[in-house]
Amino acid sequence: MTIEFTKEDFSRKIENYVILNNCSYIDATIAICENKEIEFNIISKFLSKPILEKIQEEGKSLNLLPKSKKNKLPFA
């Protein structure tokens, strides 16, 4: 399989999908990957840093990723 788009193109596709379908970045990425038959394990190198950060924040809010330790209150 060959990837026929750039990082900017793919990130733009995700942004447009989110806007048009009023969905999360995670859902948009999954839908586009399934539609284009792209494997999920290679897609991170085709995502821009802002998109990766949005997906990471969504993952944290859904408890799919660990929360950062800097948000915890220190207890003695």
Secondary structure, 3 states (H helix, E strand, C coil): CCCCCCHHHHHHHHHHHHHHHCCCHHHHHHHHHHHHCCCHHHHHHHCCHHHHHHHHHHHHHCCCCCCCHHHCCCCC
